[in-house]
Amino acid sequence: MLSGGTSLRTFIGDGSSGLIGAISQYILPTLFTFALLAFVAGVVYYFFIKGGDAVARAKGRWFILWGVIGLAVLYGAWSIVHILLSTLGIAPAG
């Protein structure tokens, strides 16, 4: 029992509630959005800012690289969460 009469199972939750629900439904999608925005900002810097300025292109490459790395890491984390949910017999939300 955790404080306030909450059990560990309730705290961890399932695919739509508790800690796993918060990670699956709120945290990972928000981080996906930030990583996608970084990628899009990199594309804009690389192709559209200052007509091919070397500094803007380098900044664009940096944003594109880290946007792609962020998306890959987040997709891996999302996959692990859903694999664990299905392995434990808890239906993933969405």
Biopython code that builds the backbone (N, CA, C, O; Angstrom):
import numpy as np
from Bio.PDB.StructureBuilder import StructureBuilder

atoms = [
    (1, "MET", "N", (0.827, -1.187, 0.000)),
    (1, "MET", "CA", (0.000, 0.000, 0.000)),
    (1, "MET", "C", (0.869, 1.247, 0.000)),
    (1, "MET", "O", (1.808, 1.366, 0.788)),
    (2, "LEU", "N", (0.552, 2.157, -0.876)),
    (2, "LEU", "CA", (1.192, 3.458, -0.873)),
    (2, "LEU", "C", (0.403, 4.372, 0.046)),
    (2, "LEU", "O", (-0.657, 3.998, 0.547)),
    (3, "SER", "N", (0.916, 5.556, 0.264)),
    (3, "SER", "CA", (0.213, 6.484, 1.157)),
    (3, "SER", "C", (-1.167, 6.810, 0.604)),
    (3, "SER", "O", (-1.358, 6.886, -0.609)),
    (4, "GLY", "N", (-2.106, 6.998, 1.487)),
    (4, "GLY", "CA", (-3.460, 7.346, 1.080)),
    (4, "GLY", "C", (-4.285, 6.152, 0.632)),
    (4, "GLY", "O", (-5.345, 6.340, 0.034)),
    (5, "GLY", "N", (-3.839, 4.934, 0.899)),
    (5, "GLY", "CA", (-4.612, 3.756, 0.557)),
    (5, "GLY", "C", (-4.515, 3.343, -0.906)),
    (5, "GLY", "O", (-5.315, 2.527, -1.364)),
    (6, "THR", "N", (-3.564, 3.880, -1.644)),
    (6, "THR", "CA", (-3.395, 3.533, -3.046)),
    (6, "THR", "C", (-2.477, 2.324, -3.156)),
    (6, "THR", "O", (-1.409, 2.292, -2.544)),
    (7, "SER", "N", (-2.889, 1.333, -3.932)),
    (7, "SER", "CA", (-2.038, 0.162, -4.121)),
    (7, "SER", "C", (-1.050, 0.430, -5.254)),
    (7, "SER", "O", (-1.243, 1.341, -6.058)),
    (8, "LEU", "N", (-0.006, -0.365, -5.304)),
    (8, "LEU", "CA", (0.995, -0.230, -6.354)),
    (8, "LEU", "C", (0.373, -0.472, -7.727)),
    (8, "LEU", "O", (0.714, 0.212, -8.692)),
    (9, "ARG", "N", (-0.517, -1.422, -7.818)),
    (9, "ARG", "CA", (-1.180, -1.720, -9.095)),
    (9, "ARG", "C", (-1.994, -0.530, -9.586)),
    (9, "ARG", "O", (-2.011, -0.244, -10.784)),
    (10, "THR", "N", (-2.666, 0.164, -8.677)),
    (10, "THR", "CA", (-3.441, 1.347, -9.051)),
    (10, "THR", "C", (-2.509, 2.473, -9.460)),
    (10, "THR", "O", (-2.790, 3.192, -10.419)),
    (11, "PHE", "N", (-1.393, 2.637, -8.738)),
    (11, "PHE", "CA", (-0.434, 3.692, -9.048)),
    (11, "PHE", "C", (0.178, 3.482, -10.428)),
    (11, "PHE", "O", (0.271, 4.420, -11.219)),
    (12, "ILE", "N", (0.599, 2.240, -10.717)),
    (12, "ILE", "CA", (1.189, 1.937, -12.022)),
    (12, "ILE", "C", (0.119, 2.018, -13.097)),
    (12, "ILE", "O", (0.374, 2.552, -14.177)),
    (13, "GLY", "N", (-1.050, 1.509, -12.833)),
    (13, "GLY", "CA", (-2.177, 1.630, -13.746)),
    (13, "GLY", "C", (-2.129, 0.654, -14.895)),
    (13, "GLY", "O", (-1.422, -0.354, -14.868)),
    (14, "ASP", "N", (-2.912, 0.992, -15.912)),
    (14, "ASP", "CA", (-2.955, 0.183, -17.120)),
    (14, "ASP", "C", (-2.723, 1.112, -18.305)),
    (14, "ASP", "O", (-2.128, 2.178, -18.149)),
    (15, "GLY", "N", (-3.173, 0.730, -19.453)),
    (15, "GLY", "CA", (-2.943, 1.529, -20.651)),
    (15, "GLY", "C", (-3.661, 2.858, -20.683)),
    (15, "GLY", "O", (-3.351, 3.703, -21.523)),
    (16, "SER", "N", (-4.614, 3.067, -19.789)),
    (16, "SER", "CA", (-5.355, 4.325, -19.829)),
    (16, "SER", "C", (-5.379, 5.070, -18.505)),
    (16, "SER", "O", (-5.957, 6.154, -18.432)),
    (17, "SER", "N", (-4.769, 4.525, -17.454)),
    (17, "SER", "CA", (-4.774, 5.209, -16.167)),
    (17, "SER", "C", (-3.447, 4.998, -15.461)),
    (17, "SER", "O", (-2.639, 4.171, -15.883)),
    (18, "GLY", "N", (-3.224, 5.726, -14.414)),
    (18, "GLY", "CA", (-2.017, 5.583, -13.614)),
    (18, "GLY", "C", (-0.782, 6.101, -14.324)),
    (18, "GLY", "O", (-0.870, 6.882, -15.272)),
    (19, "LEU", "N", (0.366, 5.653, -13.852)),
    (19, "LEU", "CA", (1.651, 6.097, -14.380)),
    (19, "LEU", "C", (1.835, 5.685, -15.835)),
    (19, "LEU", "O", (2.280, 6.495, -16.649)),
    (20, "ILE", "N", (1.507, 4.461, -16.174)),
    (20, "ILE", "CA", (1.659, 3.991, -17.548)),
    (20, "ILE", "C", (0.713, 4.742, -18.479)),
    (20, "ILE", "O", (1.083, 5.064, -19.609)),
    (21, "GLY", "N", (-0.476, 5.016, -18.026)),
    (21, "GLY", "CA", (-1.414, 5.793, -18.833)),
    (21, "GLY", "C", (-0.902, 7.199, -19.084)),
    (21, "GLY", "O", (-1.044, 7.718, -20.191)),
    (22, "ALA", "N", (-0.308, 7.824, -18.074)),
    (22, "ALA", "CA", (0.232, 9.176, -18.243)),
    (22, "ALA", "C", (1.394, 9.171, -19.234)),
    (22, "ALA", "O", (1.490, 10.059, -20.082)),
    (23, "ILE", "N", (2.262, 8.190, -19.132)),
    (23, "ILE", "CA", (3.387, 8.097, -20.068)),
    (23, "ILE", "C", (2.877, 7.856, -21.480)),
    (23, "ILE", "O", (3.303, 8.523, -22.424)),
    (24, "SER", "N", (1.968, 6.907, -21.622)),
    (24, "SER", "CA", (1.479, 6.508, -22.934)),
    (24, "SER", "C", (0.596, 7.555, -23.599)),
    (24, "SER", "O", (0.654, 7.724, -24.817)),
    (25, "GLN", "N", (-0.220, 8.258, -22.820)),
    (25, "GLN", "CA", (-1.196, 9.167, -23.414)),
    (25, "GLN", "C", (-0.780, 10.626, -23.417)),
    (25, "GLN", "O", (-1.280, 11.395, -24.237)),
    (26, "TYR", "N", (0.120, 11.035, -22.526)),
    (26, "TYR", "CA", (0.437, 12.460, -22.422)),
    (26, "TYR", "C", (1.909, 12.784, -22.648)),
    (26, "TYR", "O", (2.234, 13.664, -23.445)),
    (27, "ILE", "N", (2.791, 12.089, -21.963)),
    (27, "ILE", "CA", (4.206, 12.443, -22.000)),
    (27, "ILE", "C", (4.830, 12.121, -23.362)),
    (27, "ILE", "O", (5.422, 12.999, -23.989)),
    (28, "LEU", "N", (4.705, 10.879, -23.824)),
    (28, "LEU", "CA", (5.318, 10.509, -25.101)),
    (28, "LEU", "C", (4.747, 11.287, -26.289)),
    (28, "LEU", "O", (5.525, 11.729, -27.134)),
    (29, "PRO", "N", (3.425, 11.477, -26.396)),
    (29, "PRO", "CA", (2.936, 12.289, -27.522)),
    (29, "PRO", "C", (3.441, 13.740, -27.488)),
    (29, "PRO", "O", (3.694, 14.334, -28.536)),
    (30, "THR", "N", (3.584, 14.303, -26.295)),
    (30, "THR", "CA", (4.106, 15.668, -26.190)),
    (30, "THR", "C", (5.561, 15.718, -26.650)),
    (30, "THR", "O", (5.954, 16.630, -27.377)),
    (31, "LEU", "N", (6.350, 14.751, -26.232)),
    (31, "LEU", "CA", (7.749, 14.710, -26.656)),
    (31, "LEU", "C", (7.870, 14.432, -28.158)),
    (31, "LEU", "O", (8.755, 14.977, -28.816)),
    (32, "PHE", "N", (6.985, 13.585, -28.706)),
    (32, "PHE", "CA", (6.949, 13.365, -30.155)),
    (32, "PHE", "C", (6.712, 14.680, -30.887)),
    (32, "PHE", "O", (7.347, 14.954, -31.906)),
    (33, "THR", "N", (5.799, 15.488, -30.368)),
    (33, "THR", "CA", (5.487, 16.774, -30.994)),
    (33, "THR", "C", (6.705, 17.679, -31.004)),
    (33, "THR", "O", (6.997, 18.307, -32.022)),
    (34, "PHE", "N", (7.424, 17.758, -29.886)),
    (34, "PHE", "CA", (8.625, 18.596, -29.825)),
    (34, "PHE", "C", (9.698, 18.104, -30.790)),
    (34, "PHE", "O", (10.345, 18.913, -31.454)),
    (35, "ALA", "N", (9.896, 16.788, -30.877)),
    (35, "ALA", "CA", (10.895, 16.241, -31.787)),
    (35, "ALA", "C", (10.514, 16.505, -33.240)),
    (35, "ALA", "O", (11.375, 16.816, -34.062)),
    (36, "LEU", "N", (9.234, 16.382, -33.555)),
    (36, "LEU", "CA", (8.786, 16.662, -34.916)),
    (36, "LEU", "C", (8.947, 18.145, -35.254)),
    (36, "LEU", "O", (9.340, 18.489, -36.368)),
    (37, "LEU", "N", (8.644, 19.019, -34.299)),
    (37, "LEU", "CA", (8.842, 20.450, -34.519)),
    (37, "LEU", "C", (10.315, 20.791, -34.720)),
    (37, "LEU", "O", (10.638, 21.661, -35.529)),
    (38, "ALA", "N", (11.211, 20.123, -34.000)),
    (38, "ALA", "CA", (12.647, 20.335, -34.194)),
    (38, "ALA", "C", (13.055, 19.916, -35.599)),
    (38, "ALA", "O", (13.835, 20.608, -36.253)),
    (39, "PHE", "N", (12.537, 18.794, -36.063)),
    (39, "PHE", "CA", (12.840, 18.327, -37.417)),
    (39, "PHE", "C", (12.337, 19.317, -38.463)),
    (39, "PHE", "O", (13.064, 19.660, -39.395)),
    (40, "VAL", "N", (11.103, 19.774, -38.312)),
    (40, "VAL", "CA", (10.521, 20.725, -39.270)),
    (40, "VAL", "C", (11.300, 22.043, -39.241)),
    (40, "VAL", "O", (11.555, 22.633, -40.291)),
    (41, "ALA", "N", (11.678, 22.507, -38.046)),
    (41, "ALA", "CA", (12.475, 23.731, -37.946)),
    (41, "ALA", "C", (13.808, 23.550, -38.668)),
    (41, "ALA", "O", (14.283, 24.477, -39.323)),
    (42, "GLY", "N", (14.411, 22.383, -38.559)),
    (42, "GLY", "CA", (15.660, 22.100, -39.261)),
    (42, "GLY", "C", (15.489, 22.152, -40.761)),
    (42, "GLY", "O", (16.344, 22.687, -41.467)),
    (43, "VAL", "N", (14.399, 21.604, -41.256)),
    (43, "VAL", "CA", (14.130, 21.644, -42.701)),
    (43, "VAL", "C", (13.958, 23.086, -43.153)),
    (43, "VAL", "O", (14.475, 23.470, -44.203)),
    (44, "VAL", "N", (13.242, 23.884, -42.379)),
    (44, "VAL", "CA", (13.037, 25.292, -42.728)),
    (44, "VAL", "C", (14.373, 26.032, -42.731)),
    (44, "VAL", "O", (14.664, 26.776, -43.668)),
    (45, "TYR", "N", (15.182, 25.836, -41.698)),
    (45, "TYR", "CA", (16.488, 26.491, -41.652)),
    (45, "TYR", "C", (17.360, 26.052, -42.819)),
    (45, "TYR", "O", (18.035, 26.880, -43.432)),
    (46, "TYR", "N", (17.355, 24.777, -43.130)),
    (46, "TYR", "CA", (18.232, 24.252, -44.165)),
    (46, "TYR", "C", (17.851, 24.749, -45.559)),
    (46, "TYR", "O", (18.721, 25.109, -46.352)),
    (47, "PHE", "N", (16.555, 24.767, -45.853)),
    (47, "PHE", "CA", (16.139, 25.081, -47.214)),
    (47, "PHE", "C", (15.651, 26.508, -47.431)),
    (47, "PHE", "O", (15.755, 27.017, -48.547)),
    (48, "PHE", "N", (15.131, 27.163, -46.419)),
    (48, "PHE", "CA", (14.421, 28.417, -46.669)),
    (48, "PHE", "C", (15.006, 29.663, -46.018)),
    (48, "PHE", "O", (14.626, 30.770, -46.399)),
    (49, "ILE", "N", (15.902, 29.533, -45.064)),
    (49, "ILE", "CA", (16.403, 30.705, -44.347)),
    (49, "ILE", "C", (17.637, 31.269, -45.049)),
    (49, "ILE", "O", (18.576, 30.532, -45.350)),
    (50, "LYS", "N", (17.633, 32.552, -45.302)),
    (50, "LYS", "CA", (18.765, 33.324, -45.817)),
    (50, "LYS", "C", (19.355, 32.782, -47.104)),
    (50, "LYS", "O", (20.556, 32.927, -47.333)),
    (51, "GLY", "N", (18.571, 32.179, -47.927)),
    (51, "GLY", "CA", (19.008, 31.760, -49.256)),
    (51, "GLY", "C", (20.275, 30.923, -49.301)),
    (51, "GLY", "O", (21.102, 31.117, -50.192)),
    (52, "GLY", "N", (20.447, 30.023, -48.392)),
    (52, "GLY", "CA", (21.591, 29.114, -48.458)),
    (52, "GLY", "C", (22.782, 29.560, -47.634)),
    (52, "GLY", "O", (23.894, 29.093, -47.881)),
    (53, "ASP", "N", (22.598, 30.447, -46.665)),
    (53, "ASP", "CA", (23.665, 30.866, -45.766)),
    (53, "ASP", "C", (24.250, 29.635, -45.073)),
    (53, "ASP", "O", (23.507, 28.773, -44.605)),
    (54, "ALA", "N", (25.578, 29.553, -45.008)),
    (54, "ALA", "CA", (26.242, 28.366, -44.462)),
    (54, "ALA", "C", (25.904, 28.147, -42.981)),
    (54, "ALA", "O", (25.754, 27.006, -42.543)),
    (55, "VAL", "N", (25.786, 29.219, -42.224)),
    (55, "VAL", "CA", (25.462, 29.080, -40.800)),
    (55, "VAL", "C", (24.038, 28.551, -40.628)),
    (55, "VAL", "O", (23.794, 27.677, -39.797)),
    (56, "ALA", "N", (23.102, 29.084, -41.415)),
    (56, "ALA", "CA", (21.712, 28.621, -41.333)),
    (56, "ALA", "C", (21.598, 27.160, -41.776)),
    (56, "ALA", "O", (20.840, 26.388, -41.191)),
    (57, "ARG", "N", (22.351, 26.788, -42.806)),
    (57, "ARG", "CA", (22.315, 25.388, -43.266)),
    (57, "ARG", "C", (22.896, 24.448, -42.207)),
    (57, "ARG", "O", (22.378, 23.350, -42.002)),
    (58, "ALA", "N", (23.963, 24.870, -41.537)),
    (58, "ALA", "CA", (24.553, 24.038, -40.482)),
    (58, "ALA", "C", (23.578, 23.898, -39.316)),
    (58, "ALA", "O", (23.433, 22.814, -38.750)),
    (59, "LYS", "N", (22.916, 24.989, -38.959)),
    (59, "LYS", "CA", (21.929, 24.935, -37.888)),
    (59, "LYS", "C", (20.768, 24.021, -38.294)),
    (59, "LYS", "O", (20.254, 23.262, -37.473)),
    (60, "GLY", "N", (20.362, 24.099, -39.554)),
    (60, "GLY", "CA", (19.298, 23.225, -40.053)),
    (60, "GLY", "C", (19.675, 21.764, -39.992)),
    (60, "GLY", "O", (18.868, 20.927, -39.588)),
    (61, "ARG", "N", (20.908, 21.445, -40.393)),
    (61, "ARG", "CA", (21.374, 20.052, -40.317)),
    (61, "ARG", "C", (21.350, 19.553, -38.879)),
    (61, "ARG", "O", (20.962, 18.415, -38.612)),
    (62, "TRP", "N", (21.773, 20.419, -37.949)),
    (62, "TRP", "CA", (21.793, 20.051, -36.533)),
    (62, "TRP", "C", (20.384, 19.744, -36.037)),
    (62, "TRP", "O", (20.171, 18.739, -35.359)),
    (63, "PHE", "N", (19.420, 20.602, -36.369)),
    (63, "PHE", "CA", (18.032, 20.384, -35.951)),
    (63, "PHE", "C", (17.452, 19.129, -36.599)),
    (63, "PHE", "O", (16.742, 18.368, -35.942)),
    (64, "ILE", "N", (17.743, 18.908, -37.862)),
    (64, "ILE", "CA", (17.238, 17.710, -38.545)),
    (64, "ILE", "C", (17.801, 16.456, -37.890)),
    (64, "ILE", "O", (17.063, 15.513, -37.606)),
    (65, "LEU", "N", (19.111, 16.448, -37.649)),
    (65, "LEU", "CA", (19.755, 15.284, -37.030)),
    (65, "LEU", "C", (19.146, 14.972, -35.671)),
    (65, "LEU", "O", (18.758, 13.831, -35.416)),
    (66, "TRP", "N", (19.055, 15.973, -34.792)),
    (66, "TRP", "CA", (18.536, 15.727, -33.458)),
    (66, "TRP", "C", (17.040, 15.477, -33.460)),
    (66, "TRP", "O", (16.536, 14.772, -32.586)),
    (67, "GLY", "N", (16.322, 16.036, -34.419)),
    (67, "GLY", "CA", (14.900, 15.725, -34.547)),
    (67, "GLY", "C", (14.686, 14.261, -34.901)),
    (67, "GLY", "O", (13.821, 13.597, -34.330)),
    (68, "VAL", "N", (15.482, 13.758, -35.851)),
    (68, "VAL", "CA", (15.369, 12.347, -36.247)),
    (68, "VAL", "C", (15.797, 11.427, -35.108)),
    (68, "VAL", "O", (15.147, 10.413, -34.856)),
    (69, "ILE", "N", (16.882, 11.769, -34.418)),
    (69, "ILE", "CA", (17.322, 10.959, -33.278)),
    (69, "ILE", "C", (16.245, 10.949, -32.194)),
    (69, "ILE", "O", (15.943, 9.901, -31.624)),
    (70, "GLY", "N", (15.669, 12.113, -31.913)),
    (70, "GLY", "CA", (14.610, 12.197, -30.914)),
    (70, "GLY", "C", (13.397, 11.360, -31.282)),
    (70, "GLY", "O", (12.831, 10.665, -30.438)),
    (71, "LEU", "N", (13.000, 11.431, -32.552)),
    (71, "LEU", "CA", (11.851, 10.632, -32.999)),
    (71, "LEU", "C", (12.143, 9.142, -32.877)),
    (71, "LEU", "O", (11.275, 8.375, -32.460)),
    (72, "ALA", "N", (13.352, 8.724, -33.233)),
    (72, "ALA", "CA", (13.704, 7.304, -33.143)),
    (72, "ALA", "C", (13.712, 6.818, -31.691)),
    (72, "ALA", "O", (13.198, 5.740, -31.391)),
    (73, "VAL", "N", (14.293, 7.612, -30.796)),
    (73, "VAL", "CA", (14.345, 7.229, -29.381)),
    (73, "VAL", "C", (12.936, 7.175, -28.794)),
    (73, "VAL", "O", (12.602, 6.248, -28.055)),
    (74, "LEU", "N", (12.120, 8.160, -29.122)),
    (74, "LEU", "CA", (10.754, 8.183, -28.588)),
    (74, "LEU", "C", (9.915, 7.043, -29.146)),
    (74, "LEU", "O", (9.102, 6.464, -28.425)),
    (75, "TYR", "N", (10.101, 6.712, -30.426)),
    (75, "TYR", "CA", (9.373, 5.581, -30.983)),
    (75, "TYR", "C", (9.783, 4.288, -30.269)),
    (75, "TYR", "O", (8.943, 3.429, -30.000)),
    (76, "GLY", "N", (11.068, 4.159, -29.968)),
    (76, "GLY", "CA", (11.536, 2.991, -29.211)),
    (76, "GLY", "C", (10.925, 2.932, -27.823)),
    (76, "GLY", "O", (10.514, 1.863, -27.371)),
    (77, "ALA", "N", (10.859, 4.069, -27.144)),
    (77, "ALA", "CA", (10.261, 4.102, -25.804)),
    (77, "ALA", "C", (8.781, 3.765, -25.871)),
    (77, "ALA", "O", (8.276, 3.005, -25.045)),
    (78, "TRP", "N", (8.086, 4.327, -26.849)),
    (78, "TRP", "CA", (6.658, 4.039, -27.029)),
    (78, "TRP", "C", (6.451, 2.550, -27.304)),
    (78, "TRP", "O", (5.527, 1.935, -26.773)),
    (79, "SER", "N", (7.315, 1.982, -28.136)),
    (79, "SER", "CA", (7.211, 0.552, -28.449)),
    (79, "SER", "C", (7.432, -0.304, -27.214)),
    (79, "SER", "O", (6.713, -1.280, -26.999)),
    (80, "ILE", "N", (8.412, 0.048, -26.406)),
    (80, "ILE", "CA", (8.695, -0.721, -25.194)),
    (80, "ILE", "C", (7.512, -0.677, -24.239)),
    (80, "ILE", "O", (7.133, -1.698, -23.664)),
    (81, "VAL", "N", (6.927, 0.510, -24.069)),
    (81, "VAL", "CA", (5.754, 0.635, -23.190)),
    (81, "VAL", "C", (4.631, -0.272, -23.680)),
    (81, "VAL", "O", (4.018, -0.983, -22.883)),
    (82, "HIS", "N", (4.358, -0.255, -24.973)),
    (82, "HIS", "CA", (3.259, -1.059, -25.496)),
    (82, "HIS", "C", (3.580, -2.551, -25.519)),
    (82, "HIS", "O", (2.677, -3.373, -25.357)),
    (83, "ILE", "N", (4.833, -2.914, -25.716)),
    (83, "ILE", "CA", (5.209, -4.321, -25.631)),
    (83, "ILE", "C", (5.030, -4.826, -24.198)),
    (83, "ILE", "O", (4.511, -5.921, -23.980)),
    (84, "LEU", "N", (5.464, -4.021, -23.224)),
    (84, "LEU", "CA", (5.280, -4.417, -21.826)),
    (84, "LEU", "C", (3.802, -4.524, -21.465)),
    (84, "LEU", "O", (3.396, -5.453, -20.766)),
    (85, "LEU", "N", (3.002, -3.580, -21.938)),
    (85, "LEU", "CA", (1.564, -3.645, -21.655)),
    (85, "LEU", "C", (0.943, -4.905, -22.232)),
    (85, "LEU", "O", (0.151, -5.568, -21.562)),
    (86, "SER", "N", (1.291, -5.244, -23.466)),
    (86, "SER", "CA", (0.696, -6.436, -24.072)),
    (86, "SER", "C", (1.242, -7.708, -23.431)),
    (86, "SER", "O", (0.518, -8.696, -23.315)),
    (87, "THR", "N", (2.507, -7.700, -23.012)),
    (87, "THR", "CA", (3.082, -8.857, -22.344)),
    (87, "THR", "C", (2.421, -9.109, -20.993)),
    (87, "THR", "O", (2.188, -10.253, -20.603)),
    (88, "LEU", "N", (2.124, -8.015, -20.283)),
    (88, "LEU", "CA", (1.482, -8.145, -18.973)),
    (88, "LEU", "C", (-0.023, -8.347, -19.076)),
    (88, "LEU", "O", (-0.702, -8.519, -18.064)),
    (89, "GLY", "N", (-0.543, -8.327, -20.302)),
    (89, "GLY", "CA", (-1.975, -8.561, -20.500)),
    (89, "GLY", "C", (-2.815, -7.327, -20.213)),
    (89, "GLY", "O", (-4.014, -7.438, -19.959)),
    (90, "ILE", "N", (-2.200, -6.162, -20.251)),
    (90, "ILE", "CA", (-2.923, -4.914, -20.044)),
    (90, "ILE", "C", (-3.138, -4.288, -21.417)),
    (90, "ILE", "O", (-2.184, -4.082, -22.167)),
    (91, "ALA", "N", (-4.359, -3.994, -21.735)),
    (91, "ALA", "CA", (-4.666, -3.466, -23.073)),
    (91, "ALA", "C", (-4.119, -2.048, -23.205)),
    (91, "ALA", "O", (-4.482, -1.170, -22.422)),
    (92, "PRO", "N", (-3.241, -1.816, -24.196)),
    (92, "PRO", "CA", (-2.751, -0.454, -24.417)),
    (92, "PRO", "C", (-3.876, 0.472, -24.859)),
    (92, "PRO", "O", (-4.779, 0.074, -25.595)),
    (93, "ALA", "N", (-3.802, 1.709, -24.396)),
    (93, "ALA", "CA", (-4.813, 2.703, -24.784)),
    (93, "ALA", "C", (-4.469, 3.225, -26.166)),
    (93, "ALA", "O", (-3.328, 3.600, -26.435)),
    (94, "GLY", "N", (-5.447, 3.247, -27.025)),
    (94, "GLY", "CA", (-5.252, 3.816, -28.367)),
    (94, "GLY", "C", (-4.483, 2.924, -29.201)),
    (94, "GLY", "O", (-4.221, 3.237, -30.362)),
]
sb = StructureBuilder()
sb.init_structure("model")
sb.init_model(0)
sb.init_chain("A")
sb.init_seg("    ")
for serial, (resi, resn, name, xyz) in enumerate(atoms, 1):
    if name == "N":
        sb.init_residue(resn, " ", resi, " ")
    sb.init_atom(name, np.array(xyz, "f"), 0.0, 1.0, " ", f" {name:<3s}", serial, name[0])
structure = sb.get_structure()
